[in-house]
Amino acid sequence: MAFGFSPETGADAASRLSRILGLEEWTACGIPLLPRPRDVVKDLYTRHLPSPATAVVAVFAPDGRAAASASFSQRAASVDGWEHRNAILAHLRRVIPHDLRRRVPIRTAVLLVCRDGVPGWTAADGAWMWGLRDACTLHGLRCGAYITLTPSGWHVLGDGRSGRTPHAGSWSERAGSPAALGSTDAAPQAVRRQVAR
């Protein structure tokens, strides 16, 4: 009798690769444009202070107000859309009820991923996109924008809009500022921001 792990087959690898959306596929999904992407990014950054390998999922009401948001850490090198979908869905369930009884989704989920590396699309981004789209379907939401926060700034992948600040290193600049170091209540506020609005 032998014990151990069975090797990954070609079918397993192909199924994992299929859980990634290319940039053209993502654009073809008809993702709604963010009305004010700079404001959305700054708001999510201020609430969650994401560092690299952190994702922030936010749900917006039809009037454009943020109804809820949550941040969580993930393995930076993961390119499995299934794993990302499960993480996104788990956090959505914690912060906002599903809309599965509605015939047409009215609320929109947006995902911001803070990561190191190049600002352009990567396979890891494709896995996050697949995860976001699938999680939205399972929670009764419209799939919204996918935003990266990299050392060069923020980027809304698929529509070309971007800005320099905040960026992937902004959290360390803010955490090391004299105001943050002198505050005894900074940590509890950050924890509260990570739960929900």
ZADODREN-168376 format. One record per residue (C-alpha): residue number from 0; z, y, x; residue in one letter. Coordinates in pm, 1 decimal. Example, Ala and Ser with C-alpha at 12.3 -4.5 7.8 and 13.67 -1.06 7.14 Angstrom:
+-----+----------+----------+----------+----+
|   i |       pz |       py |       px | aa |
+-----+----------+----------+----------+----+
|   0 |    780.0 |   -450.0 |   1230.0 |  a |
|   1 |    714.0 |   -106.0 |   1367.0 |  s |
+-----+----------+----------+----------+----+
END
This chain:
+-----+----------+----------+----------+----+
|   i |       pz |       py |       px | aa |
+-----+----------+----------+----------+----+
|   0 |      0.0 |      0.0 |      0.0 |  m |
|   1 |    -98.6 |    338.8 |    141.0 |  a |
|   2 |     50.8 |    675.6 |     62.6 |  f |
|   3 |    -96.3 |   1018.2 |    114.2 |  g |
|   4 |   -327.4 |   1275.9 |    -34.0 |  f |
|   5 |   -674.8 |   1186.9 |   -143.4 |  s |
|   6 |   -942.8 |   1395.3 |     27.4 |  p |
|   7 |  -1107.2 |   1672.5 |   -172.9 |  e |
|   8 |  -1440.7 |   1559.2 |   -309.9 |  t |
|   9 |  -1755.4 |   1768.7 |   -335.4 |  g |
|  10 |  -1698.0 |   1793.3 |   -712.1 |  a |
|  11 |  -1348.0 |   1936.6 |   -658.3 |  d |
|  12 |  -1479.7 |   2197.2 |   -415.9 |  a |
|  13 |  -1769.0 |   2287.9 |   -647.9 |  a |
|  14 |  -1535.9 |   2330.6 |   -945.8 |  s |
|  15 |  -1310.3 |   2559.6 |   -741.9 |  r |
|  16 |  -1609.0 |   2763.6 |   -626.4 |  l |
|  17 |  -1725.4 |   2801.3 |   -985.3 |  s |
|  18 |  -1401.9 |   2986.4 |  -1061.8 |  r |
|  19 |  -1532.4 |   3292.1 |   -877.3 |  i |
|  20 |  -1743.3 |   3572.5 |  -1023.2 |  l |
|  21 |  -2000.7 |   3745.3 |   -806.4 |  g |
|  22 |  -2032.4 |   4121.4 |   -832.0 |  l |
|  23 |  -2357.4 |   4094.5 |  -1031.9 |  e |
|  24 |  -2196.7 |   3846.2 |  -1272.3 |  e |
|  25 |  -1898.6 |   4078.0 |  -1312.3 |  w |
|  26 |  -2122.0 |   4376.8 |  -1387.2 |  t |
|  27 |  -2318.8 |   4169.0 |  -1638.7 |  a |
|  28 |  -1996.2 |   4095.0 |  -1832.4 |  c |
|  29 |  -2011.3 |   4444.4 |  -1986.7 |  g |
|  30 |  -1676.6 |   4561.0 |  -1849.9 |  i |
|  31 |  -1584.4 |   4894.9 |  -2015.7 |  p |
|  32 |  -1568.2 |   5193.7 |  -1781.7 |  l |
|  33 |  -1230.1 |   5349.1 |  -1712.9 |  l |
|  34 |  -1232.8 |   5704.2 |  -1853.8 |  p |
|  35 |  -1017.1 |   5847.4 |  -1569.3 |  r |
|  36 |   -993.3 |   5588.7 |  -1290.1 |  p |
|  37 |   -811.8 |   5821.4 |  -1047.0 |  r |
|  38 |   -534.0 |   5882.9 |  -1302.5 |  d |
|  39 |   -505.3 |   5510.4 |  -1380.9 |  v |
|  40 |   -476.1 |   5418.6 |  -1012.2 |  v |
|  41 |   -219.6 |   5690.2 |   -939.5 |  k |
|  42 |    -12.7 |   5592.9 |  -1243.7 |  d |
|  43 |     -8.9 |   5221.5 |  -1155.2 |  l |
|  44 |     64.5 |   5300.4 |   -792.2 |  y |
|  45 |    357.0 |   5528.8 |   -884.8 |  t |
|  46 |    507.2 |   5268.3 |  -1118.7 |  r |
|  47 |    474.0 |   4963.3 |   -893.6 |  h |
|  48 |    433.4 |   5084.0 |   -530.0 |  l |
|  49 |    209.4 |   4784.8 |   -449.4 |  p |
|  50 |    189.1 |   4657.3 |    -93.3 |  s |
|  51 |    -84.7 |   4422.1 |     35.5 |  p |
|  52 |    -93.3 |   4083.9 |   -144.5 |  a |
|  53 |     41.5 |   4247.5 |   -463.4 |  t |
|  54 |   -142.2 |   4253.5 |   -795.5 |  a |
|  55 |    -72.6 |   4485.8 |  -1088.8 |  v |
|  56 |   -191.1 |   4397.6 |  -1438.7 |  v |
|  57 |   -181.7 |   4671.3 |  -1703.6 |  a |
|  58 |   -269.3 |   4671.8 |  -2072.8 |  v |
|  59 |   -410.3 |   4986.5 |  -2230.2 |  f |
|  60 |   -401.8 |   5075.9 |  -2600.1 |  a |
|  61 |   -720.5 |   5196.6 |  -2775.2 |  p |
|  62 |   -612.7 |   5559.5 |  -2720.8 |  d |
|  63 |   -603.6 |   5504.6 |  -2343.4 |  g |
|  64 |   -225.5 |   5495.4 |  -2303.9 |  r |
|  65 |    -70.1 |   5222.7 |  -2087.4 |  a |
|  66 |    112.4 |   4987.3 |  -2324.2 |  a |
|  67 |    261.2 |   4760.8 |  -2055.6 |  a |
|  68 |    224.2 |   4665.5 |  -1690.7 |  s |
|  69 |    363.0 |   4415.7 |  -1441.8 |  a |
|  70 |    327.4 |   4356.4 |  -1069.0 |  s |
|  71 |    352.1 |   4029.4 |   -879.7 |  f |
|  72 |    282.2 |   3881.8 |   -537.7 |  s |
|  73 |     17.3 |   3622.3 |   -466.4 |  q |
|  74 |   -103.6 |   3438.2 |   -159.8 |  r |
|  75 |   -345.6 |   3681.5 |      0.5 |  a |
|  76 |   -591.1 |   3413.2 |    113.2 |  a |
|  77 |   -616.3 |   3231.0 |   -221.5 |  s |
|  78 |   -965.6 |   3211.1 |   -368.2 |  v |
|  79 |   -880.8 |   2995.2 |   -668.2 |  d |
|  80 |   -953.1 |   3176.9 |   -993.5 |  g |
|  81 |   -749.2 |   2921.0 |  -1186.7 |  w |
|  82 |   -435.8 |   3007.3 |   -990.2 |  e |
|  83 |   -493.9 |   3379.7 |  -1040.4 |  h |
|  84 |   -562.3 |   3330.7 |  -1412.4 |  r |
|  85 |   -232.3 |   3148.8 |  -1455.9 |  n |
|  86 |    -37.8 |   3421.9 |  -1272.5 |  a |
|  87 |   -201.7 |   3703.4 |  -1471.2 |  i |
|  88 |   -147.9 |   3521.8 |  -1801.3 |  l |
|  89 |    218.0 |   3447.4 |  -1723.9 |  a |
|  90 |    287.2 |   3815.2 |  -1657.5 |  h |
|  91 |     92.0 |   3932.3 |  -1962.5 |  l |
|  92 |    303.0 |   3700.6 |  -2178.1 |  r |
|  93 |    620.8 |   3852.9 |  -2036.9 |  r |
|  94 |    532.7 |   4213.6 |  -2105.9 |  v |
|  95 |    318.5 |   4222.6 |  -2421.5 |  i |
|  96 |    249.0 |   4002.2 |  -2728.1 |  p |
|  97 |    -95.0 |   3843.7 |  -2754.3 |  h |
|  98 |   -368.4 |   3973.9 |  -2985.4 |  d |
|  99 |   -521.7 |   3635.7 |  -3069.3 |  l |
| 100 |   -503.0 |   3696.5 |  -3446.4 |  r |
| 101 |   -741.6 |   3990.1 |  -3423.8 |  r |
| 102 |  -1110.2 |   3925.8 |  -3478.6 |  r |
| 103 |  -1203.4 |   4175.2 |  -3208.7 |  v |
| 104 |   -981.3 |   4270.2 |  -2912.4 |  p |
| 105 |   -861.0 |   4631.0 |  -2926.3 |  i |
| 106 |   -642.2 |   4647.6 |  -2615.4 |  r |
| 107 |   -782.7 |   4628.7 |  -2263.6 |  t |
| 108 |   -633.5 |   4469.3 |  -1952.3 |  a |
| 109 |   -699.6 |   4619.5 |  -1608.6 |  v |
| 110 |   -615.7 |   4455.8 |  -1276.3 |  l |
| 111 |   -536.1 |   4637.5 |   -951.9 |  l |
| 112 |   -511.6 |   4423.5 |   -636.8 |  v |
| 113 |   -368.2 |   4572.6 |   -317.7 |  c |
| 114 |   -509.8 |   4397.3 |    -11.3 |  r |
| 115 |   -606.0 |   4443.0 |    349.7 |  d |
| 116 |   -966.1 |   4420.4 |    464.4 |  g |
| 117 |  -1296.7 |   4572.1 |    367.7 |  v |
| 118 |  -1336.8 |   4778.0 |     49.7 |  p |
| 119 |  -1637.3 |   4577.5 |    -74.2 |  g |
| 120 |  -1641.2 |   4259.2 |   -281.5 |  w |
| 121 |  -1496.7 |   3942.0 |   -125.9 |  t |
| 122 |  -1465.5 |   3583.9 |   -251.4 |  a |
| 123 |  -1094.6 |   3652.9 |   -317.3 |  a |
| 124 |  -1197.9 |   3944.4 |   -542.7 |  d |
| 125 |  -1436.1 |   3710.4 |   -724.2 |  g |
| 126 |  -1148.3 |   3471.4 |   -791.5 |  a |
| 127 |   -933.8 |   3757.5 |   -926.7 |  w |
| 128 |  -1221.3 |   3869.5 |  -1149.7 |  m |
| 129 |  -1261.9 |   3519.2 |  -1289.9 |  w |
| 130 |   -886.2 |   3498.8 |  -1345.3 |  g |
| 131 |   -870.1 |   3835.0 |  -1521.4 |  l |
| 132 |  -1160.2 |   3757.1 |  -1751.8 |  r |
| 133 |  -1017.0 |   3417.2 |  -1848.0 |  d |
| 134 |   -661.5 |   3548.2 |  -1893.6 |  a |
| 135 |   -790.4 |   3823.1 |  -2123.0 |  c |
| 136 |   -971.8 |   3568.4 |  -2338.8 |  t |
| 137 |   -658.0 |   3354.4 |  -2367.5 |  l |
| 138 |   -437.5 |   3654.6 |  -2453.3 |  h |
| 139 |   -676.5 |   3820.8 |  -2701.7 |  g |
| 140 |   -755.3 |   4124.2 |  -2483.2 |  l |
| 141 |  -1071.8 |   4298.2 |  -2367.8 |  r |
| 142 |  -1139.0 |   4242.6 |  -2001.1 |  c |
| 143 |  -1121.2 |   4577.4 |  -1824.5 |  g |
| 144 |  -1178.8 |   4710.5 |  -1475.0 |  a |
| 145 |  -1096.9 |   4535.5 |  -1149.0 |  y |
| 146 |   -963.9 |   4776.3 |   -886.0 |  i |
| 147 |   -889.5 |   4713.2 |   -519.8 |  t |
| 148 |   -646.5 |   4915.2 |   -310.9 |  l |
| 149 |   -747.1 |   4875.7 |     56.1 |  t |
| 150 |   -669.4 |   5067.3 |    376.8 |  p |
| 151 |   -966.4 |   5295.6 |    301.3 |  s |
| 152 |   -852.3 |   5383.0 |    -52.0 |  g |
| 153 |   -907.7 |   5259.4 |   -407.7 |  w |
| 154 |  -1233.2 |   5112.8 |   -541.4 |  h |
| 155 |  -1340.8 |   5016.2 |   -892.6 |  v |
| 156 |  -1563.0 |   4720.1 |   -813.5 |  l |
| 157 |  -1877.1 |   4702.1 |  -1019.0 |  g |
| 158 |  -1914.2 |   5071.6 |  -1103.7 |  d |
| 159 |  -1896.8 |   5234.1 |   -759.4 |  g |
| 160 |  -1615.5 |   5482.1 |   -822.4 |  r |
| 161 |  -1355.9 |   5523.9 |   -548.5 |  s |
| 162 |  -1105.9 |   5757.0 |   -383.6 |  g |
| 163 |   -907.2 |   5787.8 |    -60.2 |  r |
| 164 |   -556.2 |   5804.3 |   -201.8 |  t |
| 165 |   -354.8 |   5608.4 |   -274.5 |  p |
| 166 |   -448.5 |   5332.2 |    -28.7 |  h |
| 167 |   -305.3 |   4996.6 |     81.1 |  a |
| 168 |    -64.6 |   5161.5 |    326.5 |  g |
| 169 |     65.1 |   5432.0 |     91.9 |  s |
| 170 |    368.2 |   5224.6 |     -9.5 |  w |
| 171 |    500.6 |   5217.1 |    349.1 |  s |
| 172 |    451.8 |   5592.7 |    387.2 |  e |
| 173 |    641.6 |   5653.0 |     63.5 |  r |
| 174 |    912.6 |   5395.8 |    141.9 |  a |
| 175 |    971.4 |   5557.6 |    482.3 |  g |
| 176 |    986.1 |   5914.6 |    355.2 |  s |
| 177 |   1317.5 |   6104.2 |    392.8 |  p |
| 178 |   1346.3 |   6140.0 |     14.0 |  a |
| 179 |   1314.4 |   5764.6 |    -39.7 |  a |
| 180 |   1553.6 |   5679.6 |    246.0 |  l |
| 181 |   1816.7 |   5920.3 |    112.6 |  g |
| 182 |   1807.6 |   5783.2 |   -240.2 |  s |
| 183 |   2052.7 |   5505.2 |   -331.7 |  t |
| 184 |   1879.4 |   5440.9 |   -666.3 |  d |
| 185 |   1526.6 |   5386.9 |   -528.9 |  a |
| 186 |   1538.0 |   5006.3 |   -524.3 |  a |
| 187 |   1662.7 |   4957.4 |   -884.4 |  p |
| 188 |   1394.9 |   5198.7 |  -1010.9 |  q |
| 189 |   1122.8 |   5005.3 |   -829.2 |  a |
| 190 |   1246.7 |   4679.3 |   -982.0 |  v |
| 191 |   1247.8 |   4832.8 |  -1330.6 |  r |
| 192 |    892.0 |   4959.1 |  -1283.0 |  r |
| 193 |    777.2 |   4606.4 |  -1205.5 |  q |
| 194 |    886.4 |   4464.8 |  -1538.5 |  v |
| 195 |    711.1 |   4669.5 |  -1805.9 |  a |
| 196 |    674.0 |   5011.8 |  -1955.5 |  r |
+-----+----------+----------+----------+----+
END
